[in-house]
């Protein structure tokens, strides 16, 4: 796994496909690793709209993901960074989100 770097271009390694979701600071897209053809998810985080505190929280999340290696957790596969964005390459999990999974199985959660 590469550490934060400005010298690597994400598109040298991955072909970006579809948008999977959007959040406060960025977007998650599906992509294909060019040499292995494996499907991945890439979390694209815009740094310009983030406070220093938000950026520190993202960096802490990254450090935690690097340490946590377990079959039941999403793996952080790669990291890219440039002046305006951070890209986290992770396992792609198909099948929708947890809410859809629970709703489909008529599993009700109270507030």
C-alpha positions as CSV (number, residue, x, y, z in Angstrom):
1,X,0.0,0.0,0.0
2,X,1.4,3.4,-0.9
3,X,1.5,6.1,1.7
4,X,0.1,9.5,1.0
5,X,1.8,10.7,-2.2
6,X,1.4,13.4,-4.8
7,X,3.5,11.5,-7.4
8,X,1.0,8.7,-8.2
9,X,-1.9,9.2,-10.5
10,X,-5.0,7.2,-9.5
11,X,-5.9,6.8,-13.2
12,X,-2.6,5.1,-13.9
13,X,-3.8,2.1,-11.8
14,X,-7.6,2.2,-11.9
15,X,-10.4,2.8,-14.5
16,X,-13.2,4.7,-12.8
17,X,-16.7,3.4,-13.5
18,X,-20.0,4.3,-11.8
19,X,-20.9,6.6,-8.9
20,X,-22.1,4.5,-6.0
21,X,-23.0,7.2,-3.5
22,X,-22.3,10.7,-2.3
23,X,-21.7,12.2,1.1
24,X,-20.8,15.4,2.9
25,X,-17.2,15.6,1.7
26,X,-17.1,13.4,-1.3
27,X,-18.2,10.6,-3.6
28,X,-17.8,6.8,-3.7
29,X,-17.2,5.3,-7.2
30,X,-16.7,1.8,-8.5
31,X,-13.5,1.1,-10.4
32,X,-11.4,-1.7,-12.0
33,X,-7.7,-2.3,-11.2
34,X,-6.0,-2.1,-14.5
35,X,-3.6,-5.0,-14.0
36,X,-5.6,-7.4,-11.9
37,X,-9.1,-6.5,-13.3
38,X,-10.5,-6.7,-9.7
39,X,-13.5,-4.5,-8.8
40,X,-12.9,-1.9,-6.1
41,X,-14.7,1.0,-4.5
42,X,-12.9,4.4,-4.3
43,X,-13.9,6.9,-1.7
44,X,-13.0,10.4,-3.1
45,X,-12.7,13.0,-0.4
46,X,-12.5,16.7,-1.3
47,X,-10.1,18.5,1.1
48,X,-11.0,22.1,0.2
49,X,-14.4,22.1,1.9
50,X,-12.9,20.4,5.1
51,X,-11.7,22.1,8.2
52,X,-8.4,21.2,9.7
53,X,-10.3,19.2,12.4
54,X,-12.3,17.3,9.7
55,X,-9.1,16.5,7.8
56,X,-7.5,15.2,11.0
57,X,-10.5,12.9,11.5
58,X,-10.1,11.5,8.0
59,X,-6.4,10.9,8.6
60,X,-7.3,9.1,11.8
61,X,-9.9,7.0,10.0
62,X,-7.2,6.0,7.5
63,X,-4.8,5.0,10.2
64,X,-7.4,2.9,11.9
65,X,-8.3,1.2,8.6
66,X,-4.6,0.4,7.9
67,X,-4.4,-1.3,11.3
68,X,-7.7,-3.2,11.2
69,X,-7.3,-6.3,9.1
70,X,-10.2,-8.7,9.6
71,X,-12.3,-10.8,7.2
72,X,-15.5,-9.1,8.3
73,X,-14.2,-5.6,7.7
74,X,-13.7,-3.6,4.5
75,X,-10.0,-3.6,3.6
76,X,-8.2,-0.4,2.7
77,X,-6.2,-1.4,-0.4
78,X,-4.5,1.7,-1.5
79,X,-4.3,5.5,-0.8
80,X,-3.7,8.4,-3.2
81,X,-3.6,12.1,-2.5
82,X,-3.2,15.3,-4.4
83,X,-3.6,19.0,-3.4
84,X,-7.4,18.9,-3.4
85,X,-8.4,15.3,-2.8
86,X,-7.7,12.0,-0.9
87,X,-8.7,8.7,-2.6
88,X,-9.2,5.6,-0.5
89,X,-9.3,2.4,-2.5
90,X,-11.3,-0.3,-0.7
91,X,-13.0,-3.6,-1.2
92,X,-16.2,-3.3,-3.3
93,X,-19.2,-4.8,-1.5
94,X,-22.1,-5.4,-3.7
95,X,-25.7,-6.0,-2.6
96,X,-26.7,-2.5,-1.4
97,X,-26.5,-0.8,1.9
98,X,-27.3,-2.1,5.4
99,X,-30.7,-0.3,5.5
100,X,-31.8,-2.0,2.3
101,X,-30.6,-5.4,3.5
102,X,-32.6,-5.1,6.7
103,X,-35.6,-3.7,5.0
104,X,-35.7,-6.5,2.5
105,X,-35.7,-9.1,5.3
106,X,-38.4,-7.2,7.2
107,X,-36.0,-6.5,10.1
108,X,-37.3,-3.5,12.0
109,X,-35.2,-1.3,14.2
110,X,-36.6,1.2,16.6
111,X,-35.1,4.6,17.1
